[in-house]
């Protein structure tokens, strides 16, 4: 196999690992050596090492010869990545929680998008940080967990101990998504305590370990 072919194979394997880590669906790659050069002979099989693969459009790989008079050449490779990713099916307002009707999968070029979402399920239920047009690729940076408790709204303060469950009315002094810690005023005695958000309009004492919950 030629050095060019081995470089392209190494680059594809690297892109495939990155796509798997990112959770991309059905990724496809194109790769080419942007700086072809003839390498001197090497009595031993050359080694290929990744130098910088952070940007698929400009990756750097080194070819090393371990002969007594060995050499090392660097090559620039240009890659592109496409995959099935979550895309807005309709315009979405800022702060809106995405539903199954709002999200579809389409094949898009994601070479320059590091945080594309590889499934509709992963985007559904999350809230948008800004308004989005129909057909936009959904990115993790654009989404956040939806607020389950809003500042100033009435909440249920729920405490459980073994089979005993006690609920008290409270007022949220902070907004929070699932598992967020918020301040809540107990309406029965006026005390302000820190609580953990566990469901829409429902909080529990913050000092209860998550592993102890049913």
Secondary structure in CASP SS format (residue, H / E / C, confidence):
PFRMAT SS
TARGET T0000
AUTHOR 0000-0000-0000
METHOD secondary structure of the structure
MODEL  1
X C 1.00
X C 1.00
X H 1.00
X H 1.00
X H 1.00
X H 1.00
X H 1.00
X H 1.00
X H 1.00
X H 1.00
X H 1.00
X H 1.00
X H 1.00
X H 1.00
X H 1.00
X H 1.00
X H 1.00
X H 1.00
X H 1.00
X H 1.00
X H 1.00
X H 1.00
X C 1.00
X C 1.00
X E 1.00
X E 1.00
X E 1.00
X E 1.00
X E 1.00
X E 1.00
X E 1.00
X E 1.00
X E 1.00
X C 1.00
X C 1.00
X C 1.00
X C 1.00
X C 1.00
X C 1.00
X C 1.00
X C 1.00
X C 1.00
X C 1.00
X C 1.00
X C 1.00
X C 1.00
X E 1.00
X E 1.00
X E 1.00
X E 1.00
X E 1.00
X E 1.00
X C 1.00
X C 1.00
X C 1.00
X C 1.00
X C 1.00
X C 1.00
X E 1.00
X E 1.00
X E 1.00
X E 1.00
X E 1.00
X E 1.00
X C 1.00
X C 1.00
X C 1.00
X C 1.00
X C 1.00
X C 1.00
X C 1.00
X E 1.00
X E 1.00
X E 1.00
X E 1.00
X E 1.00
X E 1.00
X E 1.00
X E 1.00
X E 1.00
X E 1.00
X E 1.00
X E 1.00
X E 1.00
X E 1.00
X E 1.00
X E 1.00
X E 1.00
X C 1.00
X C 1.00
X C 1.00
X E 1.00
X C 1.00
X C 1.00
X C 1.00
X C 1.00
X E 1.00
X C 1.00
X C 1.00
X C 1.00
X C 1.00
X C 1.00
X E 1.00
X E 1.00
X E 1.00
X E 1.00
X E 1.00
X E 1.00
X E 1.00
X C 1.00
X C 1.00
X C 1.00
X C 1.00
X C 1.00
X C 1.00
X E 1.00
X C 1.00
X C 1.00
X C 1.00
X H 1.00
X H 1.00
X H 1.00
X H 1.00
X C 1.00
X C 1.00
X E 1.00
X E 1.00
X E 1.00
X C 1.00
X C 1.00
X C 1.00
X E 1.00
X C 1.00
X C 1.00
X C 1.00
X C 1.00
X E 1.00
X C 1.00
X E 1.00
X H 1.00
X H 1.00
X H 1.00
X E 1.00
X E 1.00
X E 1.00
X C 1.00
X E 1.00
X E 1.00
X E 1.00
X C 1.00
X C 1.00
X C 1.00
X C 1.00
X E 1.00
X E 1.00
X E 1.00
X E 1.00
X E 1.00
X E 1.00
X E 1.00
X E 1.00
X C 1.00
X C 1.00
X E 1.00
X E 1.00
X E 1.00
X E 1.00
X E 1.00
X E 1.00
X E 1.00
X E 1.00
X E 1.00
X C 1.00
X C 1.00
X C 1.00
X E 1.00
X E 1.00
X C 1.00
X C 1.00
X C 1.00
X E 1.00
X E 1.00
X E 1.00
X E 1.00
X E 1.00
X E 1.00
X C 1.00
X C 1.00
X C 1.00
X C 1.00
X C 1.00
X E 1.00
X E 1.00
X E 1.00
X E 1.00
X E 1.00
X E 1.00
X E 1.00
X E 1.00
X C 1.00
X C 1.00
X E 1.00
X E 1.00
X E 1.00
X E 1.00
X C 1.00
X C 1.00
X C 1.00
X C 1.00
X H 1.00
X H 1.00
X H 1.00
X C 1.00
X C 1.00
END
